[in-house]
C-alpha cells in the first residue's frame, strides 16, 4: 500500500510556494484513496513525519476497504495508534542500522523527547483541559487570567518546580493560549493513550509474534466497527490495565540506560 501511495502520487511530498505548512493525511474520500500533504526536507524528522502520516493513511485505506461507509471512520481514541506505531517501527529499524554513537544518541534522545511530548506533556494538557471545564461547570469565570493561573499551577506541579527539579518561568502561564487543541473539546488525552497502546502493540510485533502482526493488521481495517477500547483489545492491548503504560515506561528506561552507557563511553 505504501508503494502504491508513492507510485500513484497520493502524496504531495515537497515544499512549494503558497503550500500549507506541516503534514497531514486525509482519508475522507471513501471510494478513492487517502491524500497526504507533507513538507519533506530530507531530515530525520521529515522521515519520521512521513512514517507517522503513512500510519494514518494505512488505517484510513484499510478501514475504507473493509468497512461499509457508516463504520469506516475510526474513533478519535485510536486515531494516533497507527501513526505512532509506524514511528516506533522506524526508530527500531534505524537503531539496528546505525552504529555511530553520536547518531544513536540523537535518535535515542529523539525517542525520549517523543515520550515527554506525547505521554507526559499531553497528560498535563488533558488535566488542564479537564480542570478548565470543571471551572465552567461550577460557574466560575473562565477568564484569560484564571486560565493562566491554572495552567501555571499545573505545569509547575508536573515539572517539580517547588522541589527545584525544573524551574518553570512565570511567562509559561500564557502558553495555553497558543495551543489550538484547547479550542476543541477533549482531544489531547488520546495522544497519550494512543502512544502507550501503540508501544505495547509494536513491542509484540517487533518480537516476531506472527499472531500479533495479524491482529494489528485486522485493527487497521476495523474502522469504527466497535467501541475503541474493544478495537484495541482485539488488536492485543487492554487499556483498562496497567500493561500499556508499564511497557512504555520500560521502553523509556531501556533507552535512558543505553544513552547513559554511550555517554559514559564517550567520557572515557
N, C-alpha and C positions, 0 to 999 in steps of 0.2 A: 504493500500500500504506500509506503514511503517512497519507493522507487517511482510509483505512478504519480505521486504528488509533485516530484521534481520533473519527471518526463512530460507530464501533461499540463504543467505550469499552473498548478493550484496555488503556487507561492509567488507573491510579489516580494522578491528577496532583497533587492539592493536599495539604498537610499536614493532619493531623487528630489528635484526641486518641487516644493509645494507638498511633498508627501508627509502624511501624518507620522509623528514620531512613535517610538515604542514597538510593540509586537502584539498581535492577537490572532486568534483563529475563530472563524465564524462558520458554524455548521448548520445554519438555519435553512439552507436550500435543500430540503429533504430529498428530492429526487434527482439531485445532480451530485455534488461533492462539496466538502468544506473548502473555504477560501482562507488563505493565510496572508497576513501582512507582517513583514519582517524588515528591519533595517540592519542588514548584515555588513559588518566592517572587518570581518576576519579575525576577531579576537576570541578568546575562550568564552567570554561572557556572551558573545553572539552565537557561538555554537551551542552553549547551554540554553539560551533563549529559544533557538531553533528546535532543539530537542524537546523543550518544555511545550512549545506550541504544537509540535507534532503529536504530543500526547493528547492534547485536546482534539486535534484533527482525527486521530485514530478512534477516540471514543465517539466522536460525532459520526464518523464514517460507518463504523461497525454497528452503532445503535440505529442509525438511519436505514441500514440494510438488513437489520434483524428484526426490528420492532415496527409495528404499524405506526402511522404518523402520530396519533394521540399519545403514544407511550415512548416515542423516540427521544425526546428531550430528557437529559439526565438531571437529577436534582442538584441544587447548589451544594448540598452537604458532601457530595462526592466529586464536585466539579474540578478540584485540583489534585485528585488522586493520580490520574493517568499522566498528567504533566510532570508532577514531582517524582513519580515512578521513573519516567524517562531520564530525568536529571540524575537520579541515583544510579541507573544503568550506565550513563555516560561517565559519571565520576568514577565508578568502579572500573570501567574499561580504560580510562586514561591512567589511572594509578597502576594498572597492570602493564601498561606500555612504557611509562616514563620512569627512568631510573635516576635522573638528575635530581639531587637533593633540594636545590632551590625551587625547581619547578614543582616537585612533590609538596614542598611546604606551602607553596602558593595554592595548589589545588586543595590541600587539606584545610588550609585557612579559609578558602572559599566555601568549603563544605560547612565549617563551623559557623561562618557568617550566615549561611543559609538557615541553619538551625536557630541561631539567635533571631534572625529576622522573621522566620516563619512560625516557629513554635513559641519562643519566649515573647517576642515583641507583639505578635498578633494576639496572644492570650492577654497581654497587658491592654491592647487596644479593645479587646472584647469586654474586659472588665470595665473599662472606661465607658464604653457604649451602654452596657447594662446599667451602670450607676446613673448615667445621663437620663435614660428612660425612667428609672425609678424616681429621679427628681421630678420629672413631669407628672408621674402617677401620683406623687404626694402633693402636687400643686405648688411645688417650689419654683421660683422664677428661673428659667433656663436662659441666663444671660451669658455674654461672652466672658465676663469676669468670673462668673460662677463656674463655667466650664474650664477656664484656665486654671483656677484653683484646684478643681477636682483632678484635672489631668496632671498637674504638677505633683500633687499629693500621691497619686497612684504611681507615677513614674519614679519618684524618689523612693517609694517603698519597694518597687521591683528591683531597682538598681542598688539598694542598700545605702542610700545617701546618708541617713542618720548614723549608720555604723561606719561611715568612712570608706566603704567598699568602692564606690564610684560617685564622684561629685556630679550632681545634676544642676546645671545653672538655672537661674531664675527665668531666662528667656525661653527655656524649653516649655514653659507653661502654655505658650501660644502655638505649639506645634500641631495640636489637634485641628486647628482651623484650616490647615493646608492639606489634610488627608481626605481625599474625596470619598473614601468608603464610609466616613461618618455621616455623609449626607444621604446614605441609603440605610435601610434598616437591617441590622443584624446580618452582616456579610463576613466580617473579618474573622470570626471564630473558625470558619470552615477551612481557612488556610492551615491552622494548627492541627485540626482533626484530620484533614486530608494528608498532611505531611506525615503524621505518625502512622496513619493507615498505609500509606504508600511505602514507607520504610519497612514496615512489617511484611507487606506483600513482596517487595523487592528482595528482602533478605531470603525469603523462601525460594523465590525464582532463581536468584543468584547461586543458591546452594545446589542447584541442579535438580530440584524436585519437579519432575515432569507433570505431576498432578497439579502442583501449584501453578505452573505455567498455563495449563489447560483451564483452570478455574479463573485465572486472571483474564485470559482471552475471552472467556464467556462473560465476565464482568464488563469488558469493553463494549460488548454488544447488548447489554441488558437495558440500556437507556433508563427510563423511569418506570420499569415494569413492576417494581416492588418498592417498599419503603427503603430509604437509603441505608439504614442500619442492616436490613436484611440483604441488600445488594452486597454489602461488604462482608457479611457473614458467609454468603455463598462464595465470595472470592477467596475467603480463607482468613479473614481478620475480624475479630469481635471488639468493637469499640465500646462495649459495655464492660470490658475488663481492663485491667492494668497492662496487659501484654503489649499493645502497640507502643505506649509511651515508654515502657521498660526497654523495649528493643531499640527505640530511637535514642534513649539515654545511653544504652550500652554501646551503640554505634558511635555516639558522640565521644564517649570515654576512650574508645579504641583509637579514634582519630587524634585526640589530645595526647594519648600515650605515644603514638608514632611521632607526632610533632615534637614532643619533648625529647625523644630519642635522637631525632635528626638534629635538633638544636644543640643537644649535649655533644654530639659527634662533631659538629662544626666548631664548637668552642674548644675542643681539644687541640 
